[in-house]
Amino acid sequence: MRWQGAVLGLAAGFIGGLFGVGGGLLVVPGLVLWLHFEQRRASATSLATIVASSAAAVTRFAIDGSVEFDTATVLFVGAGVGAFVGARLAGQIPNYWLARGFVAIVVLSAIRLAVAGTSEEGADALVSGIAEPISLITVGLLAGVLSATLGVGGGVVFVPALVTLLGFEQQVSQGTSLAVILPTVLIGTTVHARAGRVDWKIGITAGLGGILGGLAGAQVALGLPESVLRRMFAVFLLIMAVRMMDKTKKPAGTSK
């Protein structure tokens, strides 16, 4: 079982480092379907893995100078508040409406990044001055709410927002996204660990694989032309949108 955890961690870490996301989209279903974990325990153990892979990947991006820590701090403030708000809203707003909004945002972001990816010049910044921190807090709020209500990682919101709103290079957007994800998942892991939901044997094994995968993914991302990486991320966003389609369906018997 430990080698399976290492394989999951390696794969998730590579995806996380390559695209600046958490990697839970691989770890959670892998733990549930491959190792037969209960869903809540799988989610908790996944966070422990993401701490290791995100730390490794963000370190590699930081060494390259591809992390804007001031920006990450502002995003983290918004994301923390958003997660709290999302937890309070859970059950009050139908999840299928939130999922529909998420899919729409992701598809539009994918189109925007694909268009920007056709040119090495990338996307121009849409906001500046006082609008910049306001936009970052808003993006953080949105990512936090979606994460708390739908279980969607913040990276799929942070990265395209940083490229589109601030005109960041793709690699800098992904490194900054990981800098926000790391403390967020660390807090989540601490909460789950205190509740006894983390399988530490698998978590540590997967985390070791995640460190290697995160470093490898970040190295590949930093070596790719920005336009190519943007197009790859656009495809990744579309895959995420497809995965969320089931959640956009209105449950039978609901009137809203």
Short mmCIF file of the C-alpha atoms (twelve columns), coordinates in Angstrom:
data_MODEL
# 
_entry.id   MODEL 
# 
loop_
_atom_site.group_PDB 
_atom_site.id 
_atom_site.type_symbol 
_atom_site.label_atom_id 
_atom_site.label_alt_id 
_atom_site.label_comp_id 
_atom_site.label_asym_id 
_atom_site.label_seq_id 
_atom_site.Cartn_x 
_atom_site.Cartn_y 
_atom_site.Cartn_z 
_atom_site.pdbx_PDB_model_num 
ATOM 1   C CA . MET A 1   0.000   0.000  0.000   1 
ATOM 2   C CA . ARG A 2   2.887   2.357  0.718   1 
ATOM 3   C CA . TRP A 3   4.265   2.153  -2.829  1 
ATOM 4   C CA . GLN A 4   0.803   3.018  -4.131  1 
ATOM 5   C CA . GLY A 5   0.751   6.082  -1.922  1 
ATOM 6   C CA . ALA A 6   4.183   7.108  -3.213  1 
ATOM 7   C CA . VAL A 7   2.979   6.774  -6.822  1 
ATOM 8   C CA . LEU A 8   -0.092  8.906  -6.082  1 
ATOM 9   C CA . GLY A 9   2.029   11.534 -4.370  1 
ATOM 10  C CA . LEU A 10  4.545   11.598 -7.214  1 
ATOM 11  C CA . ALA A 11  1.827   12.076 -9.851  1 
ATOM 12  C CA . ALA A 12  -0.093  14.682 -7.841  1 
ATOM 13  C CA . GLY A 13  3.078   16.571 -6.974  1 
ATOM 14  C CA . PHE A 14  4.112   16.705 -10.623 1 
ATOM 15  C CA . ILE A 15  0.705   18.081 -11.699 1 
ATOM 16  C CA . GLY A 16  0.747   20.547 -8.808  1 
ATOM 17  C CA . GLY A 17  4.211   21.811 -9.630  1 
ATOM 18  C CA . LEU A 18  3.537   21.936 -13.364 1 
ATOM 19  C CA . PHE A 19  0.304   23.946 -13.091 1 
ATOM 20  C CA . GLY A 20  0.549   25.687 -9.714  1 
ATOM 21  C CA . VAL A 21  -2.379  23.800 -8.170  1 
ATOM 22  C CA . GLY A 22  -2.784  21.565 -5.148  1 
ATOM 23  C CA . GLY A 23  -2.994  18.161 -6.803  1 
ATOM 24  C CA . GLY A 24  -5.915  16.887 -4.745  1 
ATOM 25  C CA . LEU A 25  -7.817  16.117 -7.955  1 
ATOM 26  C CA . LEU A 26  -5.505  13.100 -8.311  1 
ATOM 27  C CA . VAL A 27  -4.841  12.136 -4.688  1 
ATOM 28  C CA . VAL A 28  -8.444  12.058 -3.447  1 
ATOM 29  C CA . PRO A 29  -9.939  9.829  -6.180  1 
ATOM 30  C CA . GLY A 30  -6.769  7.715  -6.093  1 
ATOM 31  C CA . LEU A 31  -7.113  7.075  -2.362  1 
ATOM 32  C CA . VAL A 32  -10.834 6.335  -2.696  1 
ATOM 33  C CA . LEU A 33  -10.757 4.130  -5.794  1 
ATOM 34  C CA . TRP A 34  -7.320  2.542  -5.524  1 
ATOM 35  C CA . LEU A 35  -6.766  2.252  -1.768  1 
ATOM 36  C CA . HIS A 36  -10.480 2.161  -0.781  1 
ATOM 37  C CA . PHE A 37  -10.341 5.122  1.610   1 
ATOM 38  C CA . GLU A 38  -13.501 6.637  3.006   1 
ATOM 39  C CA . GLN A 39  -14.106 10.037 1.348   1 
ATOM 40  C CA . ARG A 40  -13.481 12.228 4.399   1 
ATOM 41  C CA . ARG A 41  -10.319 10.348 5.343   1 
ATOM 42  C CA . ALA A 42  -9.121  10.545 1.743   1 
ATOM 43  C CA . SER A 43  -9.622  14.329 1.660   1 
ATOM 44  C CA . ALA A 44  -7.765  14.778 4.960   1 
ATOM 45  C CA . THR A 45  -4.841  12.569 3.926   1 
ATOM 46  C CA . SER A 46  -4.711  14.330 0.566   1 
ATOM 47  C CA . LEU A 47  -4.126  17.676 2.283   1 
ATOM 48  C CA . ALA A 48  -1.154  16.235 4.175   1 
ATOM 49  C CA . THR A 49  0.318   15.136 0.841   1 
ATOM 50  C CA . ILE A 50  -0.285  18.534 -0.768  1 
ATOM 51  C CA . VAL A 51  1.600   20.289 2.053   1 
ATOM 52  C CA . ALA A 52  4.763   18.410 1.076   1 
ATOM 53  C CA . SER A 53  4.386   18.728 -2.706  1 
ATOM 54  C CA . SER A 54  3.402   22.417 -2.568  1 
ATOM 55  C CA . ALA A 55  6.327   23.240 -0.273  1 
ATOM 56  C CA . ALA A 56  8.764   21.568 -2.667  1 
ATOM 57  C CA . ALA A 57  7.294   23.192 -5.773  1 
ATOM 58  C CA . VAL A 58  7.025   26.707 -4.316  1 
ATOM 59  C CA . THR A 59  10.640  26.463 -3.116  1 
ATOM 60  C CA . ARG A 60  11.778  25.729 -6.670  1 
ATOM 61  C CA . PHE A 61  9.697   28.615 -8.050  1 
ATOM 62  C CA . ALA A 62  11.041  30.934 -5.332  1 
ATOM 63  C CA . ILE A 63  14.652  30.063 -6.161  1 
ATOM 64  C CA . ASP A 64  13.882  31.100 -9.741  1 
ATOM 65  C CA . GLY A 65  12.334  34.373 -8.503  1 
ATOM 66  C CA . SER A 66  8.900   33.315 -9.771  1 
ATOM 67  C CA . VAL A 67  6.898   34.022 -6.605  1 
ATOM 68  C CA . GLU A 68  5.309   37.357 -5.643  1 
ATOM 69  C CA . PHE A 69  4.986   36.904 -1.882  1 
ATOM 70  C CA . ASP A 70  3.265   40.273 -1.280  1 
ATOM 71  C CA . THR A 71  0.571   39.301 -3.780  1 
ATOM 72  C CA . ALA A 72  0.278   35.851 -2.225  1 
ATOM 73  C CA . THR A 73  -0.284  37.407 1.204   1 
ATOM 74  C CA . VAL A 74  -3.191  39.541 -0.016  1 
ATOM 75  C CA . LEU A 75  -4.720  36.554 -1.818  1 
ATOM 76  C CA . PHE A 76  -4.379  34.448 1.326   1 
ATOM 77  C CA . VAL A 77  -6.286  37.046 3.375   1 
ATOM 78  C CA . GLY A 78  -9.144  36.948 0.888   1 
ATOM 79  C CA . ALA A 79  -9.046  33.145 0.615   1 
ATOM 80  C CA . GLY A 80  -9.194  32.710 4.390   1 
ATOM 81  C CA . VAL A 81  -12.260 34.939 4.668   1 
ATOM 82  C CA . GLY A 82  -13.777 33.248 1.625   1 
ATOM 83  C CA . ALA A 83  -13.338 29.800 3.132   1 
ATOM 84  C CA . PHE A 84  -15.093 30.967 6.299   1 
ATOM 85  C CA . VAL A 85  -17.925 32.525 4.293   1 
ATOM 86  C CA . GLY A 86  -18.184 29.441 2.097   1 
ATOM 87  C CA . ALA A 87  -18.496 27.190 5.124   1 
ATOM 88  C CA . ARG A 88  -21.329 29.366 6.424   1 
ATOM 89  C CA . LEU A 89  -23.038 29.432 3.019   1 
ATOM 90  C CA . ALA A 90  -22.841 25.679 2.570   1 
ATOM 91  C CA . GLY A 91  -26.390 24.417 2.249   1 
ATOM 92  C CA . GLN A 92  -27.887 27.885 1.789   1 
ATOM 93  C CA . ILE A 93  -26.904 28.350 -1.857  1 
ATOM 94  C CA . PRO A 94  -27.530 25.287 -4.055  1 
ATOM 95  C CA . ASN A 95  -24.169 23.760 -4.963  1 
ATOM 96  C CA . TYR A 96  -25.259 23.251 -8.553  1 
ATOM 97  C CA . TRP A 97  -25.545 27.042 -8.993  1 
ATOM 98  C CA . LEU A 98  -22.067 27.510 -7.553  1 
ATOM 99  C CA . ALA A 99  -20.779 24.749 -9.827  1 
ATOM 100 C CA . ARG A 100 -22.352 26.421 -12.867 1 
ATOM 101 C CA . GLY A 101 -20.636 29.674 -11.994 1 
ATOM 102 C CA . PHE A 102 -17.343 27.879 -11.506 1 
ATOM 103 C CA . VAL A 103 -17.579 26.131 -14.882 1 
ATOM 104 C CA . ALA A 104 -18.390 29.422 -16.613 1 
ATOM 105 C CA . ILE A 105 -15.415 31.179 -14.985 1 
ATOM 106 C CA . VAL A 106 -13.040 28.327 -15.800 1 
ATOM 107 C CA . VAL A 107 -14.109 28.101 -19.455 1 
ATOM 108 C CA . LEU A 108 -13.776 31.871 -19.957 1 
ATOM 109 C CA . SER A 109 -10.382 31.797 -18.231 1 
ATOM 110 C CA . ALA A 110 -9.253  28.927 -20.469 1 
ATOM 111 C CA . ILE A 111 -10.240 30.883 -23.570 1 
ATOM 112 C CA . ARG A 112 -8.467  33.986 -22.295 1 
ATOM 113 C CA . LEU A 113 -5.279  32.041 -21.528 1 
ATOM 114 C CA . ALA A 114 -5.380  30.180 -24.837 1 
ATOM 115 C CA . VAL A 115 -5.613  33.476 -26.716 1 
ATOM 116 C CA . ALA A 116 -2.823  35.002 -24.619 1 
ATOM 117 C CA . GLY A 117 -0.787  31.848 -25.170 1 
ATOM 118 C CA . THR A 118 -0.631  32.445 -28.922 1 
ATOM 119 C CA . SER A 119 1.750   35.327 -28.288 1 
ATOM 120 C CA . GLU A 120 4.910   35.476 -26.212 1 
ATOM 121 C CA . GLU A 121 3.760   38.913 -25.040 1 
ATOM 122 C CA . GLY A 122 0.964   37.283 -23.063 1 
ATOM 123 C CA . ALA A 123 -1.902  39.203 -21.492 1 
ATOM 124 C CA . ASP A 124 -1.892  42.849 -20.476 1 
ATOM 125 C CA . ALA A 125 -2.826  43.805 -16.920 1 
ATOM 126 C CA . LEU A 126 -6.451  44.859 -16.531 1 
ATOM 127 C CA . VAL A 127 -6.141  46.451 -13.090 1 
ATOM 128 C CA . SER A 128 -3.587  48.664 -11.352 1 
ATOM 129 C CA . GLY A 129 -3.258  51.039 -8.420  1 
ATOM 130 C CA . ILE A 130 -5.876  50.764 -5.689  1 
ATOM 131 C CA . ALA A 131 -7.895  48.365 -7.829  1 
ATOM 132 C CA . GLU A 132 -5.130  45.771 -7.562  1 
ATOM 133 C CA . PRO A 133 -5.466  44.801 -3.849  1 
ATOM 134 C CA . ILE A 134 -9.258  45.022 -4.120  1 
ATOM 135 C CA . SER A 135 -9.184  42.631 -7.064  1 
ATOM 136 C CA . LEU A 136 -6.826  40.247 -5.261  1 
ATOM 137 C CA . ILE A 137 -9.010  40.117 -2.158  1 
ATOM 138 C CA . THR A 138 -12.066 39.505 -4.354  1 
ATOM 139 C CA . VAL A 139 -10.287 36.666 -6.174  1 
ATOM 140 C CA . GLY A 140 -9.229  35.200 -2.838  1 
ATOM 141 C CA . LEU A 141 -12.794 35.410 -1.541  1 
ATOM 142 C CA . LEU A 142 -14.102 33.636 -4.637  1 
ATOM 143 C CA . ALA A 143 -11.483 30.897 -4.444  1 
ATOM 144 C CA . GLY A 144 -12.107 30.405 -0.730  1 
ATOM 145 C CA . VAL A 145 -15.873 30.131 -1.172  1 
ATOM 146 C CA . LEU A 146 -15.541 27.635 -4.045  1 
ATOM 147 C CA . SER A 147 -12.992 25.610 -2.115  1 
ATOM 148 C CA . ALA A 148 -15.187 25.398 0.982   1 
ATOM 149 C CA . THR A 149 -18.415 24.610 -0.861  1 
ATOM 150 C CA . LEU A 150 -17.300 22.546 -3.856  1 
ATOM 151 C CA . GLY A 151 -13.915 21.198 -2.792  1 
ATOM 152 C CA . VAL A 152 -12.226 22.970 -5.709  1 
ATOM 153 C CA . GLY A 153 -8.576  23.937 -5.297  1 
ATOM 154 C CA . GLY A 154 -7.786  27.645 -5.318  1 
ATOM 155 C CA . GLY A 155 -5.114  27.293 -7.982  1 
ATOM 156 C CA . VAL A 156 -7.633  27.003 -10.798 1 
ATOM 157 C CA . VAL A 157 -8.902  30.453 -9.768  1 
ATOM 158 C CA . PHE A 158 -5.640  32.108 -8.668  1 
ATOM 159 C CA . VAL A 159 -3.521  31.352 -11.728 1 
ATOM 160 C CA . PRO A 160 -5.819  32.676 -14.499 1 
ATOM 161 C CA . ALA A 161 -6.768  35.672 -12.324 1 
ATOM 162 C CA . LEU A 162 -3.132  36.668 -11.834 1 
ATOM 163 C CA . VAL A 163 -2.418  36.318 -15.545 1 
ATOM 164 C CA . THR A 164 -5.548  38.174 -16.642 1 
ATOM 165 C CA . LEU A 165 -5.921  40.863 -13.982 1 
ATOM 166 C CA . LEU A 166 -2.300  41.662 -13.173 1 
ATOM 167 C CA . GLY A 167 -0.595  40.532 -16.365 1 
ATOM 168 C CA . PHE A 168 1.742   38.193 -14.466 1 
ATOM 169 C CA . GLU A 169 3.865   35.750 -16.429 1 
ATOM 170 C CA . GLN A 170 2.448   32.228 -16.332 1 
ATOM 171 C CA . GLN A 171 5.312   30.852 -14.237 1 
ATOM 172 C CA . VAL A 172 5.047   33.701 -11.712 1 
ATOM 173 C CA . SER A 173 1.280   33.200 -11.477 1 
ATOM 174 C CA . GLN A 174 1.744   29.509 -10.735 1 
ATOM 175 C CA . GLY A 175 4.509   30.072 -8.188  1 
ATOM 176 C CA . THR A 176 2.430   32.723 -6.415  1 
ATOM 177 C CA . SER A 177 -0.600  30.429 -6.457  1 
ATOM 178 C CA . LEU A 178 1.404   27.702 -4.718  1 
ATOM 179 C CA . ALA A 179 2.563   30.228 -2.107  1 
ATOM 180 C CA . VAL A 180 -1.123  30.793 -1.219  1 
ATOM 181 C CA . ILE A 181 -2.056  27.118 -1.363  1 
ATOM 182 C CA . LEU A 182 0.713   26.019 1.033   1 
ATOM 183 C CA . PRO A 183 -0.456  27.819 4.214   1 
ATOM 184 C CA . THR A 184 -4.082  27.112 3.308   1 
ATOM 185 C CA . VAL A 185 -3.625  23.346 3.131   1 
ATOM 186 C CA . LEU A 186 -1.356  23.440 6.187   1 
ATOM 187 C CA . ILE A 187 -4.217  24.891 8.213   1 
ATOM 188 C CA . GLY A 188 -6.619  22.309 6.808   1 
ATOM 189 C CA . THR A 189 -4.212  19.471 7.566   1 
ATOM 190 C CA . THR A 190 -3.833  20.646 11.168  1 
ATOM 191 C CA . VAL A 191 -7.603  20.684 11.678  1 
ATOM 192 C CA . HIS A 192 -8.054  17.215 10.173  1 
ATOM 193 C CA . ALA A 193 -5.083  15.812 12.105  1 
ATOM 194 C CA . ARG A 194 -6.529  16.973 15.415  1 
ATOM 195 C CA . ALA A 195 -9.753  15.184 14.477  1 
ATOM 196 C CA . GLY A 196 -7.800  11.998 13.753  1 
ATOM 197 C CA . ARG A 197 -8.748  11.830 10.064  1 
ATOM 198 C CA . VAL A 198 -5.237  11.719 8.551   1 
ATOM 199 C CA . ASP A 199 -3.664  8.346  7.694   1 
ATOM 200 C CA . TRP A 200 -0.079  9.323  8.470   1 
ATOM 201 C CA . LYS A 201 1.544   6.195  7.021   1 
ATOM 202 C CA . ILE A 202 0.072   6.890  3.600   1 
ATOM 203 C CA . GLY A 203 0.302   10.656 4.066   1 
ATOM 204 C CA . ILE A 204 4.044   10.567 4.752   1 
ATOM 205 C CA . THR A 205 4.739   8.086  1.940   1 
ATOM 206 C CA . ALA A 206 2.648   10.063 -0.532  1 
ATOM 207 C CA . GLY A 207 4.239   13.261 0.745   1 
ATOM 208 C CA . LEU A 208 7.726   11.971 -0.025  1 
ATOM 209 C CA . GLY A 209 6.577   11.125 -3.533  1 
ATOM 210 C CA . GLY A 210 4.931   14.535 -3.704  1 
ATOM 211 C CA . ILE A 211 8.194   16.298 -2.889  1 
ATOM 212 C CA . LEU A 212 9.924   14.633 -5.828  1 
ATOM 213 C CA . GLY A 213 6.927   15.212 -8.093  1 
ATOM 214 C CA . GLY A 214 6.558   18.841 -7.029  1 
ATOM 215 C CA . LEU A 215 10.195  19.610 -7.729  1 
ATOM 216 C CA . ALA A 216 10.035  17.840 -11.099 1 
ATOM 217 C CA . GLY A 217 6.793   19.569 -12.120 1 
ATOM 218 C CA . ALA A 218 8.100   22.997 -11.141 1 
ATOM 219 C CA . GLN A 219 11.339  22.365 -13.034 1 
ATOM 220 C CA . VAL A 220 9.424   21.417 -16.181 1 
ATOM 221 C CA . ALA A 221 7.142   24.457 -15.848 1 
ATOM 222 C CA . LEU A 222 10.092  26.825 -15.492 1 
ATOM 223 C CA . GLY A 223 11.745  25.304 -18.557 1 
ATOM 224 C CA . LEU A 224 8.738   25.645 -20.868 1 
ATOM 225 C CA . PRO A 225 8.064   28.706 -23.039 1 
ATOM 226 C CA . GLU A 226 5.398   30.843 -21.378 1 
ATOM 227 C CA . SER A 227 3.023   30.593 -24.347 1 
ATOM 228 C CA . VAL A 228 3.219   26.783 -24.314 1 
ATOM 229 C CA . LEU A 229 2.639   26.588 -20.554 1 
ATOM 230 C CA . ARG A 230 -0.375  28.898 -20.844 1 
ATOM 231 C CA . ARG A 231 -1.965  26.737 -23.514 1 
ATOM 232 C CA . MET A 232 -1.295  23.638 -21.420 1 
ATOM 233 C CA . PHE A 233 -2.924  25.299 -18.414 1 
ATOM 234 C CA . ALA A 234 -5.912  26.279 -20.566 1 
ATOM 235 C CA . VAL A 235 -6.386  22.609 -21.481 1 
ATOM 236 C CA . PHE A 236 -6.059  21.698 -17.800 1 
ATOM 237 C CA . LEU A 237 -8.819  24.199 -16.940 1 
ATOM 238 C CA . LEU A 238 -11.130 22.685 -19.547 1 
ATOM 239 C CA . ILE A 239 -10.525 19.228 -18.053 1 
ATOM 240 C CA . MET A 240 -11.454 20.643 -14.638 1 
ATOM 241 C CA . ALA A 241 -14.641 22.130 -16.125 1 
ATOM 242 C CA . VAL A 242 -15.615 18.753 -17.590 1 
ATOM 243 C CA . ARG A 243 -14.994 17.067 -14.233 1 
ATOM 244 C CA . MET A 244 -17.333 19.564 -12.564 1 
ATOM 245 C CA . MET A 245 -20.197 19.130 -15.049 1 
ATOM 246 C CA . ASP A 246 -21.956 16.496 -12.939 1 
ATOM 247 C CA . LYS A 247 -22.188 18.965 -10.066 1 
ATOM 248 C CA . THR A 248 -23.932 21.518 -12.272 1 
ATOM 249 C CA . LYS A 249 -26.988 19.287 -12.676 1 
ATOM 250 C CA . LYS A 250 -30.078 20.199 -10.713 1 
ATOM 251 C CA . PRO A 251 -30.937 17.334 -8.330  1 
ATOM 252 C CA . ALA A 252 -34.252 15.628 -8.977  1 
ATOM 253 C CA . GLY A 253 -37.071 16.974 -6.840  1 
ATOM 254 C CA . THR A 254 -35.548 20.410 -6.207  1 
ATOM 255 C CA . SER A 255 -37.486 23.546 -7.041  1 
ATOM 256 C CA . LYS A 256 -34.604 26.069 -7.074  1 
# 
